[in-house]
Amino acid sequence: MGIDTALKQTPLFETYGKHGAKVIDFGGWALPVQFSSILDEHEAVRTKAGLFDVSHMGEVLVEGKDAESYINYLVTNDVTKLSINQAQYTAMCYPEGGTVDDLLVYKLDNEKYLLVINAANIEKDFDWMKQQAKGEMTLQNISNEIAQLAIQGPKAEGIVQKLTDINLSEIGAFKFAQHINLDGVTDVLVSRTGYTGEDGFELYLAADQADTLWEKLLEAGSEDGLKPCGLGARDTLRLEARLALYGQELLSDISPLEAGIGFAVKLKKESDFIGKAALIAQKESGLKRKLVGIEVTGRGIPRHGYKVVSEAGEEIGVVTSGTQSPSLKKSVGLVLISAEHAEVGTPLKVEIRNKMIDAVVVKTPFYKRG
C-alpha cells in the first residue's frame, strides 16, 4: 500500500489490503479513504449498508462515586438525564467558550461512563480531563484496547440481527446494549448511533476481535449489498446530514453555539460547567457568527478554508466543509459567517480558484432520510 509505517494503525490495518483499500495519512493514522469508490460507498450507505472501521476514535473510562458530577462539570449537555444503557452527544469547552472536542457519553452503570472522543484529540482531551479531575473518580484511556466498527444504512439492522439473538429493534436511538454476543464475538457494546444521517449501529469491542467481526459482518451482509467504506464516503455522508467535524466546524475558537450544536448545550442545567458563563454571555449578546449551509449555484466546489464574501464584496467568513453532494448532485458546503448574512435565501459568493462563484444560504441538513 506504500504507506508511511510511522503512522498509527487500527487493529484492522492488515485487513484493508485484502479488500482493496486506498490508504491515506489521516491526522497521523493510516486509514482507508475508499475501498471501491467514494460514490459507490456513499450510495451503499444511503440505499443498503456500509461498514466503517472507526477504531481510531478514542475511548476514556470514567468510574467512581463522583463520575457523574465530574462529567457534568466537564461537558455542556446534562448527563444527569442519562439512564443506564443510554448515550448522549455533547461537547467539552474551554472557559472562554471555544470547543475542546465533541464527544459521546455512554452511561454503562451508575458510577461508570464511557467517553468517546475524536482520534486527533485523544492526548489533548485526556490531558484536559485529567486537569479538570475532581472528587472520587478514576480516568482511564482505553483507546488502544477498544476497536469500533460502524455499520450504517437502511439494511444495517437486518445484517447485524443475523449475528445475534437479542432483538435489535428494541435498541432505540442513542440507546445501547452491553455484553452482546455477535456470532461468537463476545462482549460487544451495540449502540444505535452513527455519523452518516442513516440508521445503524456503532459496535465497540476488544481490539483483538475486530478482524473477526469485520469479516463476519461482510459475510452476513453480502446478499444485502453491504460494502466496506472509507473516510471519503464518511465525510460526504456526514456533511449531507450536517454533522459537525472537529477541526473544521468545531475548533478551540468556535463555540458549540456558533457551530449550531446548541441542542447539546444545556445552559439551564443546575450545575456549573466549564465555559458556561462565556456561552451564556454569547447567547445573551447574540451570536456574531453562525454556521449555515450553502448551495453553490455557479460552477465549482466549496472547500475547507475558502473565503466567503457578501453580495457587496466584503469578506464575511469561511467555508468549513464542502463537497459535491452525491445524493443531491449539487455543490454544497457549511460556512461560518457573520450572523447578519446567515438568513436562508441570502445570496453570497465563494472564492473558488481566484474566482467569485455565486452561492446561496439554504436550509440544513442538506439530506434527511426517508
C-alpha positions as a Markdown table, in Angstrom:
| # | Residue | x | y | z |
|---|---|---|---|---|
| 1 | Met | 0.0 | 0.0 | 0.0 |
| 2 | Gly | 3.1 | 2.2 | 0.1 |
| 3 | Ile | 2.0 | 3.9 | 3.4 |
| 4 | Asp | 4.3 | 5.5 | 5.9 |
| 5 | Thr | 5.0 | 2.9 | 8.6 |
| 6 | Ala | 5.3 | 5.5 | 11.3 |
| 7 | Leu | 1.6 | 6.2 | 11.1 |
| 8 | Lys | -0.7 | 4.8 | 13.8 |
| 9 | Gln | -2.7 | 1.8 | 12.7 |
| 10 | Thr | -6.0 | 0.4 | 13.8 |
| 11 | Pro | -6.4 | -3.4 | 14.6 |
| 12 | Leu | -7.9 | -3.7 | 11.1 |
| 13 | Phe | -4.9 | -2.3 | 9.2 |
| 14 | Glu | -3.8 | -5.7 | 7.8 |
| 15 | Thr | -7.4 | -6.3 | 6.5 |
| 16 | Tyr | -7.5 | -3.2 | 4.4 |
| 17 | Gly | -5.3 | -4.7 | 1.7 |
| 18 | Lys | -7.5 | -7.8 | 1.3 |
| 19 | His | -10.4 | -5.5 | 0.5 |
| 20 | Gly | -8.5 | -3.3 | -1.9 |
| 21 | Ala | -8.4 | -0.2 | 0.3 |
| 22 | Lys | -6.6 | 3.0 | -0.8 |
| 23 | Val | -4.9 | 4.1 | 2.5 |
| 24 | Ile | -4.0 | 7.7 | 3.4 |
| 25 | Asp | -2.5 | 9.6 | 6.3 |
| 26 | Phe | -5.5 | 10.9 | 8.3 |
| 27 | Gly | -4.2 | 13.0 | 11.2 |
| 28 | Gly | -1.3 | 10.6 | 11.8 |
| 29 | Trp | -3.4 | 7.5 | 11.2 |
| 30 | Ala | -3.1 | 5.1 | 8.3 |
| 31 | Leu | -6.8 | 4.8 | 7.3 |
| 32 | Pro | -8.7 | 3.8 | 4.2 |
| 33 | Val | -10.1 | 6.8 | 2.2 |
| 34 | Gln | -12.0 | 4.3 | -0.1 |
| 35 | Phe | -12.3 | 0.6 | -0.9 |
| 36 | Ser | -14.2 | 0.8 | -4.2 |
| 37 | Ser | -15.1 | 4.4 | -4.9 |
| 38 | Ile | -16.4 | 7.2 | -2.7 |
| 39 | Leu | -19.6 | 7.4 | -4.8 |
| 40 | Asp | -20.3 | 3.7 | -4.6 |
| 41 | Glu | -19.7 | 3.6 | -0.9 |
| 42 | His | -21.9 | 6.7 | -0.3 |
| 43 | Glu | -24.7 | 5.2 | -2.4 |
| 44 | Ala | -24.4 | 1.8 | -0.5 |
| 45 | Val | -24.9 | 3.6 | 2.9 |
| 46 | Arg | -27.9 | 5.6 | 1.6 |
| 47 | Thr | -29.7 | 2.6 | -0.1 |
| 48 | Lys | -28.3 | -0.6 | 1.5 |
| 49 | Ala | -25.5 | -0.6 | 4.1 |
| 50 | Gly | -21.8 | 0.3 | 4.6 |
| 51 | Leu | -19.2 | -0.9 | 7.1 |
| 52 | Phe | -16.6 | 1.5 | 8.5 |
| 53 | Asp | -13.5 | 1.0 | 10.6 |
| 54 | Val | -13.6 | 3.8 | 13.2 |
| 55 | Ser | -11.2 | 2.1 | 15.6 |
| 56 | His | -9.0 | 5.3 | 15.5 |
| 57 | Met | -11.6 | 7.0 | 17.8 |
| 58 | Gly | -10.6 | 7.4 | 21.4 |
| 59 | Glu | -12.3 | 5.9 | 24.5 |
| 60 | Val | -11.9 | 7.0 | 28.1 |
| 61 | Leu | -13.5 | 5.2 | 31.0 |
| 62 | Val | -14.6 | 7.3 | 34.0 |
| 63 | Glu | -15.6 | 5.4 | 37.2 |
| 64 | Gly | -16.3 | 6.2 | 40.7 |
| 65 | Lys | -18.7 | 7.9 | 43.2 |
| 66 | Asp | -18.2 | 11.3 | 41.7 |
| 67 | Ala | -18.0 | 10.3 | 38.0 |
| 68 | Glu | -21.4 | 11.8 | 37.1 |
| 69 | Ser | -20.8 | 15.2 | 38.8 |
| 70 | Tyr | -17.3 | 15.3 | 37.3 |
| 71 | Ile | -18.5 | 14.6 | 33.7 |
| 72 | Asn | -21.4 | 17.1 | 34.1 |
| 73 | Tyr | -18.8 | 19.8 | 35.0 |
| 74 | Leu | -16.7 | 18.8 | 32.0 |
| 75 | Val | -19.4 | 18.8 | 29.3 |
| 76 | Thr | -22.2 | 21.1 | 28.0 |
| 77 | Asn | -25.1 | 18.6 | 28.0 |
| 78 | Asp | -26.8 | 17.3 | 31.1 |
| 79 | Val | -25.5 | 13.8 | 31.9 |
| 80 | Thr | -27.8 | 13.6 | 35.0 |
| 81 | Lys | -30.6 | 12.9 | 32.5 |
| 82 | Leu | -28.9 | 9.7 | 31.3 |
| 83 | Ser | -30.3 | 6.3 | 32.2 |
| 84 | Ile | -28.0 | 3.2 | 32.1 |
| 85 | Asn | -27.6 | 2.0 | 28.5 |
| 86 | Gln | -28.3 | 5.5 | 27.1 |
| 87 | Ala | -25.8 | 7.7 | 25.2 |
| 88 | Gln | -25.7 | 11.4 | 24.7 |
| 89 | Tyr | -23.9 | 13.8 | 22.3 |
| 90 | Thr | -22.2 | 16.6 | 24.0 |
| 91 | Ala | -19.1 | 19.0 | 23.8 |
| 92 | Met | -16.3 | 20.0 | 26.1 |
| 93 | Cys | -15.5 | 23.7 | 26.2 |
| 94 | Tyr | -12.7 | 25.9 | 27.3 |
| 95 | Pro | -13.6 | 28.6 | 29.9 |
| 96 | Glu | -13.8 | 31.2 | 27.0 |
| 97 | Gly | -16.5 | 29.0 | 25.3 |
| 98 | Gly | -14.4 | 27.6 | 22.5 |
| 99 | Thr | -14.6 | 23.8 | 21.9 |
| 100 | Val | -12.1 | 21.3 | 23.3 |
| 101 | Asp | -13.9 | 18.4 | 21.4 |
| 102 | Asp | -17.3 | 17.0 | 20.7 |
| 103 | Leu | -18.0 | 13.5 | 22.1 |
| 104 | Leu | -20.4 | 10.8 | 23.1 |
| 105 | Val | -21.1 | 9.9 | 26.7 |
| 106 | Tyr | -22.3 | 6.3 | 27.4 |
| 107 | Lys | -23.7 | 5.5 | 30.8 |
| 108 | Leu | -22.5 | 2.0 | 31.4 |
| 109 | Asp | -23.6 | 1.8 | 35.1 |
| 110 | Asn | -24.4 | 4.1 | 38.0 |
| 111 | Glu | -20.8 | 5.1 | 38.6 |
| 112 | Lys | -19.3 | 4.1 | 35.2 |
| 113 | Tyr | -19.2 | 6.0 | 32.0 |
| 114 | Leu | -17.5 | 5.6 | 28.6 |
| 115 | Leu | -16.5 | 8.8 | 26.8 |
| 116 | Val | -15.8 | 8.5 | 23.0 |
| 117 | Ile | -13.6 | 11.3 | 21.7 |
| 118 | Asn | -12.1 | 12.2 | 18.3 |
| 119 | Ala | -8.9 | 10.4 | 17.2 |
| 120 | Ala | -6.8 | 13.6 | 16.6 |
| 121 | Asn | -7.7 | 14.8 | 20.1 |
| 122 | Ile | -7.0 | 11.8 | 22.2 |
| 123 | Glu | -3.9 | 13.0 | 24.0 |
| 124 | Lys | -5.1 | 16.7 | 24.3 |
| 125 | Asp | -8.5 | 15.6 | 25.6 |
| 126 | Phe | -7.2 | 13.1 | 28.1 |
| 127 | Asp | -4.8 | 15.7 | 29.5 |
| 128 | Trp | -7.7 | 18.2 | 29.7 |
| 129 | Met | -9.8 | 15.6 | 31.5 |
| 130 | Lys | -7.0 | 14.9 | 34.0 |
| 131 | Gln | -6.5 | 18.7 | 34.7 |
| 132 | Gln | -10.2 | 19.0 | 35.5 |
| 133 | Ala | -10.4 | 15.9 | 37.6 |
| 134 | Lys | -12.1 | 16.3 | 41.0 |
| 135 | Gly | -13.8 | 14.1 | 43.6 |
| 136 | Glu | -13.7 | 10.4 | 43.9 |
| 137 | Met | -13.3 | 9.1 | 40.4 |
| 138 | Thr | -10.7 | 7.5 | 38.1 |
| 139 | Leu | -9.9 | 8.1 | 34.5 |
| 140 | Gln | -8.5 | 5.5 | 32.1 |
| 141 | Asn | -7.5 | 6.0 | 28.5 |
| 142 | Ile | -8.5 | 2.6 | 27.0 |
| 143 | Ser | -8.3 | 3.7 | 23.3 |
| 144 | Asn | -5.7 | 1.1 | 22.4 |
| 145 | Glu | -7.8 | -1.8 | 23.9 |
| 146 | Ile | -11.0 | -0.9 | 22.1 |
| 147 | Ala | -12.0 | -1.3 | 18.4 |
| 148 | Gln | -15.0 | 0.4 | 16.9 |
| 149 | Leu | -16.9 | -0.6 | 13.8 |
| 150 | Ala | -19.8 | 1.3 | 12.4 |
| 151 | Ile | -22.5 | -0.3 | 10.2 |
| 152 | Gln | -24.8 | 2.2 | 8.7 |
| 153 | Gly | -27.7 | 2.3 | 6.2 |
| 154 | Pro | -31.3 | 1.0 | 5.9 |
| 155 | Lys | -30.2 | -2.7 | 5.8 |
| 156 | Ala | -27.8 | -2.3 | 8.8 |
| 157 | Glu | -30.2 | -3.6 | 11.5 |
| 158 | Gly | -31.1 | -6.7 | 9.4 |
| 159 | Ile | -27.5 | -7.6 | 8.8 |
| 160 | Val | -26.4 | -7.3 | 12.5 |
| 161 | Gln | -29.6 | -9.2 | 13.5 |
| 162 | Lys | -28.3 | -12.3 | 11.6 |
| 163 | Leu | -25.4 | -12.5 | 14.2 |
| 164 | Thr | -27.4 | -12.2 | 17.4 |
| 165 | Asp | -30.4 | -13.5 | 19.3 |
| 166 | Ile | -31.2 | -10.2 | 21.0 |
| 167 | Asn | -33.9 | -8.1 | 19.4 |
| 168 | Leu | -32.1 | -5.1 | 17.9 |
| 169 | Ser | -35.3 | -3.2 | 17.2 |
| 170 | Glu | -35.6 | -2.7 | 20.9 |
| 171 | Ile | -32.5 | -0.6 | 21.0 |
| 172 | Gly | -33.8 | 2.9 | 20.3 |
| 173 | Ala | -31.8 | 5.9 | 19.0 |
| 174 | Phe | -28.9 | 6.9 | 21.3 |
| 175 | Lys | -29.5 | 3.7 | 23.4 |
| 176 | Phe | -27.2 | 0.7 | 23.5 |
| 177 | Ala | -26.9 | -2.9 | 24.8 |
| 178 | Gln | -23.8 | -4.3 | 26.6 |
| 179 | His | -22.1 | -7.6 | 26.6 |
| 180 | Ile | -23.7 | -8.8 | 23.4 |
| 181 | Asn | -22.5 | -11.9 | 21.6 |
| 182 | Leu | -22.3 | -11.4 | 17.8 |
| 183 | Asp | -21.8 | -14.9 | 16.3 |
| 184 | Gly | -19.1 | -15.8 | 18.8 |
| 185 | Val | -17.6 | -12.4 | 19.2 |
| 186 | Thr | -18.4 | -11.7 | 22.8 |
| 187 | Asp | -18.8 | -8.7 | 25.0 |
| 188 | Val | -19.7 | -6.2 | 22.2 |
| 189 | Leu | -21.4 | -2.9 | 23.0 |
| 190 | Val | -24.1 | -2.4 | 20.4 |
| 191 | Ser | -25.0 | 1.3 | 20.1 |
| 192 | Arg | -27.7 | 2.8 | 17.9 |
| 193 | Thr | -25.6 | 5.9 | 17.0 |
| 194 | Gly | -23.8 | 6.9 | 13.9 |
| 195 | Tyr | -22.3 | 9.7 | 11.8 |
| 196 | Thr | -24.0 | 9.3 | 8.4 |
| 197 | Gly | -27.6 | 10.5 | 8.7 |
| 198 | Glu | -28.7 | 6.9 | 8.3 |
| 199 | Asp | -29.9 | 4.3 | 10.8 |
| 200 | Gly | -27.3 | 1.9 | 12.1 |
| 201 | Phe | -25.0 | 0.8 | 14.9 |
| 202 | Glu | -21.6 | 1.5 | 16.3 |
| 203 | Leu | -20.0 | -1.6 | 17.7 |
| 204 | Tyr | -17.4 | -1.4 | 20.4 |
| 205 | Leu | -15.3 | -4.5 | 21.1 |
| 206 | Ala | -11.9 | -5.8 | 22.2 |
| 207 | Ala | -9.3 | -4.7 | 19.7 |
| 208 | Asp | -8.1 | -8.3 | 19.0 |
| 209 | Gln | -11.7 | -9.3 | 17.9 |
| 210 | Ala | -12.1 | -6.5 | 15.3 |
| 211 | Asp | -10.8 | -8.5 | 12.4 |
| 212 | Thr | -13.1 | -11.4 | 13.1 |
| 213 | Leu | -16.2 | -9.3 | 13.5 |
| 214 | Trp | -15.4 | -7.2 | 10.3 |
| 215 | Glu | -15.3 | -10.4 | 8.2 |
| 216 | Lys | -18.5 | -11.9 | 9.9 |
| 217 | Leu | -20.4 | -8.7 | 9.1 |
| 218 | Leu | -19.2 | -8.5 | 5.5 |
| 219 | Glu | -20.2 | -12.1 | 5.0 |
| 220 | Ala | -23.6 | -11.7 | 6.7 |
| 221 | Gly | -24.3 | -8.6 | 4.6 |
| 222 | Ser | -23.0 | -9.8 | 1.2 |
| 223 | Glu | -26.5 | -10.6 | -0.1 |
| 224 | Asp | -27.8 | -7.2 | 1.2 |
| 225 | Gly | -25.2 | -5.2 | -0.7 |
| 226 | Leu | -23.1 | -4.3 | 2.4 |
| 227 | Lys | -19.8 | -2.6 | 1.3 |
| 228 | Pro | -16.7 | -1.7 | 3.3 |
| 229 | Cys | -16.4 | 2.1 | 3.3 |
| 230 | Gly | -13.7 | 4.6 | 3.9 |
| 231 | Leu | -13.2 | 8.1 | 5.1 |
| 232 | Gly | -14.2 | 9.7 | 1.8 |
| 233 | Ala | -17.8 | 8.4 | 2.0 |
| 234 | Arg | -17.9 | 9.0 | 5.7 |
| 235 | Asp | -17.2 | 12.7 | 5.0 |
| 236 | Thr | -19.7 | 13.2 | 2.2 |
| 237 | Leu | -22.4 | 11.4 | 4.3 |
| 238 | Arg | -21.8 | 13.4 | 7.5 |
| 239 | Leu | -21.7 | 16.6 | 5.6 |
| 240 | Glu | -25.1 | 15.9 | 3.8 |
| 241 | Ala | -26.5 | 15.2 | 7.3 |
| 242 | Arg | -24.9 | 18.5 | 8.6 |
| 243 | Leu | -22.9 | 16.7 | 11.3 |
| 244 | Ala | -20.0 | 18.7 | 12.7 |
| 245 | Leu | -16.4 | 17.6 | 12.3 |
| 246 | Tyr | -13.9 | 18.7 | 14.9 |
| 247 | Gly | -11.1 | 20.6 | 13.2 |
| 248 | Gln | -13.5 | 22.1 | 10.7 |
| 249 | Glu | -16.9 | 23.1 | 12.2 |
| 250 | Leu | -15.7 | 22.9 | 15.7 |
| 251 | Leu | -12.4 | 24.4 | 17.0 |
| 252 | Ser | -10.8 | 26.0 | 20.1 |
| 253 | Asp | -12.1 | 29.3 | 18.8 |
| 254 | Ile | -15.5 | 28.2 | 17.6 |
| 255 | Ser | -18.2 | 27.6 | 20.3 |
| 256 | Pro | -20.8 | 24.9 | 20.1 |
| 257 | Leu | -23.4 | 27.6 | 19.8 |
| 258 | Glu | -21.7 | 29.2 | 16.8 |
| 259 | Ala | -21.3 | 25.7 | 15.2 |
| 260 | Gly | -25.0 | 25.0 | 15.5 |
| 261 | Ile | -24.9 | 22.3 | 18.1 |
| 262 | Gly | -26.8 | 24.3 | 20.7 |
| 263 | Phe | -29.1 | 21.4 | 21.3 |
| 264 | Ala | -26.2 | 19.7 | 23.1 |
| 265 | Val | -25.6 | 22.8 | 25.3 |
| 266 | Lys | -27.8 | 23.0 | 28.4 |
| 267 | Leu | -27.3 | 26.5 | 29.8 |
| 268 | Lys | -30.1 | 25.9 | 32.3 |
| 269 | Lys | -28.6 | 22.8 | 33.9 |
| 270 | Glu | -28.3 | 23.3 | 37.6 |
| 271 | Ser | -24.6 | 22.6 | 38.0 |
| 272 | Asp | -21.8 | 24.7 | 36.6 |
| 273 | Phe | -19.8 | 23.5 | 33.7 |
| 274 | Ile | -16.6 | 24.7 | 32.0 |
| 275 | Gly | -17.5 | 27.5 | 29.6 |
| 276 | Lys | -21.0 | 28.1 | 30.9 |
| 277 | Ala | -20.6 | 31.8 | 31.7 |
| 278 | Ala | -19.0 | 32.5 | 28.4 |
| 279 | Leu | -21.7 | 30.6 | 26.5 |
| 280 | Ile | -24.5 | 32.4 | 28.4 |
| 281 | Ala | -22.9 | 35.8 | 27.6 |
| 282 | Gln | -22.6 | 34.8 | 23.9 |
| 283 | Lys | -26.2 | 33.8 | 23.7 |
| 284 | Glu | -27.5 | 36.9 | 25.5 |
| 285 | Ser | -25.5 | 39.3 | 23.4 |
| 286 | Gly | -26.5 | 37.5 | 20.2 |
| 287 | Leu | -24.2 | 35.3 | 18.1 |
| 288 | Lys | -21.8 | 37.3 | 15.9 |
| 289 | Arg | -21.1 | 34.3 | 13.7 |
| 290 | Lys | -23.2 | 31.4 | 12.6 |
| 291 | Leu | -22.6 | 28.1 | 10.8 |
| 292 | Val | -25.0 | 27.7 | 7.9 |
| 293 | Gly | -25.4 | 25.6 | 4.8 |
| 294 | Ile | -24.8 | 27.0 | 1.3 |
| 295 | Glu | -25.5 | 25.7 | -2.2 |
| 296 | Val | -23.1 | 26.8 | -4.9 |
| 297 | Thr | -25.2 | 27.9 | -7.9 |
| 298 | Gly | -22.2 | 28.7 | -10.0 |
| 299 | Arg | -19.5 | 26.2 | -11.2 |
| 300 | Gly | -17.1 | 24.9 | -8.5 |
| 301 | Ile | -16.9 | 23.1 | -5.2 |
| 302 | Pro | -16.5 | 25.0 | -1.9 |
| 303 | Arg | -13.6 | 23.6 | 0.1 |
| 304 | His | -12.4 | 24.0 | 3.6 |
| 305 | Gly | -10.7 | 27.3 | 4.1 |
| 306 | Tyr | -12.2 | 29.1 | 1.1 |
| 307 | Lys | -13.3 | 32.7 | 1.6 |
| 308 | Val | -16.9 | 33.7 | 1.7 |
| 309 | Val | -17.9 | 37.2 | 0.5 |
| 310 | Ser | -21.2 | 39.1 | 0.7 |
| 311 | Glu | -23.0 | 40.4 | -2.4 |
| 312 | Ala | -21.5 | 43.8 | -1.6 |
| 313 | Gly | -18.0 | 42.3 | -1.8 |
| 314 | Glu | -17.0 | 42.3 | 1.9 |
| 315 | Glu | -15.3 | 39.2 | 3.4 |
| 316 | Ile | -17.8 | 37.7 | 5.9 |
| 317 | Gly | -16.4 | 34.3 | 6.7 |
| 318 | Val | -15.0 | 31.0 | 5.6 |
| 319 | Val | -16.0 | 27.5 | 4.3 |
| 320 | Thr | -15.6 | 24.9 | 7.0 |
| 321 | Ser | -16.6 | 21.9 | 4.8 |
| 322 | Gly | -17.8 | 21.4 | 1.3 |
| 323 | Thr | -18.3 | 18.8 | -1.4 |
| 324 | Gln | -20.2 | 17.7 | -4.5 |
| 325 | Ser | -23.2 | 16.1 | -2.7 |
| 326 | Pro | -23.6 | 12.6 | -4.2 |
| 327 | Ser | -27.3 | 12.4 | -3.0 |
| 328 | Leu | -28.3 | 15.8 | -4.3 |
| 329 | Lys | -26.0 | 16.1 | -7.3 |
| 330 | Lys | -25.2 | 19.7 | -6.1 |
| 331 | Ser | -22.2 | 21.5 | -4.7 |
| 332 | Val | -22.9 | 22.2 | -1.0 |
| 333 | Gly | -20.9 | 23.5 | 2.0 |
| 334 | Leu | -21.0 | 24.6 | 5.6 |
| 335 | Val | -19.8 | 28.1 | 6.1 |
| 336 | Leu | -19.0 | 30.1 | 9.3 |
| 337 | Ile | -20.1 | 33.6 | 8.5 |
| 338 | Ser | -21.3 | 36.9 | 10.1 |
| 339 | Ala | -24.7 | 36.4 | 11.6 |
| 340 | Glu | -26.3 | 39.2 | 9.6 |
| 341 | His | -25.8 | 37.2 | 6.4 |
| 342 | Ala | -27.0 | 33.8 | 7.8 |
| 343 | Glu | -30.6 | 34.1 | 6.8 |
| 344 | Val | -31.9 | 31.3 | 4.4 |
| 345 | Gly | -32.0 | 32.7 | 0.8 |
| 346 | Thr | -29.2 | 35.2 | 1.3 |
| 347 | Pro | -27.0 | 35.4 | -1.8 |
| 348 | Leu | -23.2 | 35.1 | -1.2 |
| 349 | Lys | -20.1 | 34.4 | -3.2 |
| 350 | Val | -17.3 | 31.9 | -2.5 |
| 351 | Glu | -13.8 | 32.4 | -3.8 |
| 352 | Ile | -13.0 | 29.2 | -5.7 |
| 353 | Arg | -9.7 | 29.2 | -7.6 |
| 354 | Asn | -9.4 | 33.0 | -7.6 |
| 355 | Lys | -12.9 | 33.4 | -9.0 |
| 356 | Met | -16.0 | 34.7 | -7.2 |
| 357 | Ile | -18.7 | 32.0 | -7.6 |
| 358 | Asp | -22.3 | 32.5 | -6.7 |
| 359 | Ala | -23.9 | 30.7 | -3.8 |
| 360 | Val | -27.0 | 31.0 | -1.6 |
| 361 | Val | -27.7 | 30.1 | 2.1 |
| 362 | Val | -30.0 | 27.1 | 2.3 |
| 363 | Lys | -31.7 | 25.1 | 5.0 |
| 364 | Thr | -29.8 | 22.2 | 6.6 |
| 365 | Pro | -29.5 | 19.3 | 6.9 |
| 366 | Phe | -29.0 | 19.0 | 3.1 |
| 367 | Tyr | -30.2 | 15.4 | 3.3 |
| 368 | Lys | -32.8 | 13.8 | 5.6 |
| 369 | Arg | -33.5 | 10.1 | 5.4 |
| 370 | Gly | -37.0 | 9.0 | 4.4 |
